[in-house]
Amino acid sequence: MLTIQKIFPAPLYNFLEYTYDAQVEQTILDCGAGGNFPKLALFANHGFETYGIEISEECIQNAENFAKKNDFSLNITKGDTIKYKQY
């Protein structure tokens, strides 16, 4: 298992624990998924199949660099989630 030296926000760990307790499929989608320390990395580190949507090319590139450095894939696609918002 990959070891990432990053502390993520507590709710992410709570959600991760919930997924193990609920025994749900280990696939996750994150909106706004890019950045220097993408939150999807926590789930990839725990064996999840990860997918993300990000509007910023720079943030996607930063996330891809992080994933490459840590030898995993995050599957982040450029997109704007606001376009799909329904009221």
JORAPE-V350559 format. One record per helix or strand of 3 or more residues. SS is the DSSP state (h for helix, s for strand). FROM is the first residue (numbers start at 1). TO is the last residue. If there is no record, write none. Layout:
ss->[SS:SS]
from->[FROM:FROM]
to->[TO:TO]
This chain:
ss->[h:s:h:s:h:s:h]
from->[10:27:40:49:57:76:81]
to->[22:31:45:54:69:78:84]
